[in-house]
Amino acid sequence: MTNSIAIGLGLLILGGIGIDAFLTGGDGLVFLAGKGIDLLEWIAFWR
């Protein structure tokens, strides 16, 4: 991964977080964080 691709992806992610926070108050980010934690717990179970 080149630096320009990494910077572009980082800006895209930050932009998505900013749009979510502006439009929905961050509900989507909280939902995804909860699902991410559930996924980590499920993966830890199979480890």
Protein Blocks (a to p, Z undefined) as FASTA:
>chain_A
ZZklmmmmmmmmmmmmmmmmmmnnommmmmmmmmmmmmmmmmmmmZZ
